[in-house]
Amino acid sequence: MDVVIEFVVKDLYKAAEFYIKYLGFTEEFTEYDPPSWMQLKKDNTIIMLVTYDYAKVDIPNFREYTLSTNLYKFRYSSLEEIKTIYEHAKKDNREIFLDFRKSDYRYEFGIYDEDNNMILVTKVTDE
């Protein structure tokens, strides 16, 4: 089984820019005219982005758009990579909800994406 995250977003291209610019994803393809669905990939991880307007049409009884309280964790294998992501986000004045820290068995920081989803960027350690 694979788990694929599908984020419902306000603006497809703004959302994609966040994941491409900060987390290193690449755009694989988009669908529909005008584009309302996009797939992004990094290594073995796939993220799908879908516009709220399209989701409402595609899925009967789709809920009203609300702010997320979900926490999505992206685990990286390189400490240098997450430090670079953190510094890049700080330089761009991105909203960070958890400053870079060493915690039990991991390094981590938290950042909001374009739709206020809470993204936790981590690197697991043996310490």
Phi, psi and omega in degrees: 000142173244146172251126178240128179276132173238111180270132171272125189233157176283315184229113185303313186284327175294317179297314180299319181302320179300308184290329178285310185293315187263323187254000172083017178283162172236151178281127176269310177191163176237164180226152171080162180229110003287157181305130179224004179212139182215145175245132177243152181217144170216119183054240181261012183254132178242135172238135174250139177243134178224139179288149179300317181300320179291318180301321179296324179283320186285325185243112179302141178063029177298138183294159175294149180293127178226166174289142182279144168242014178279152178243120180251127184254128175247113181263126178253157180266349184243123176296321179298323180296316181287329174297319179296316178300315180299312181296320178298315180296317178297317180300325180273007180059036175291151179283118181251125181264346178216115180294155180305132181206162170261124179238187179300112175062024177195156166255147184197161167207161181236138182221147174272140174274188184296337182251021179064022169288142180272116182251118178258120181257122188227161171221116181285142178232172176268353186267000000 
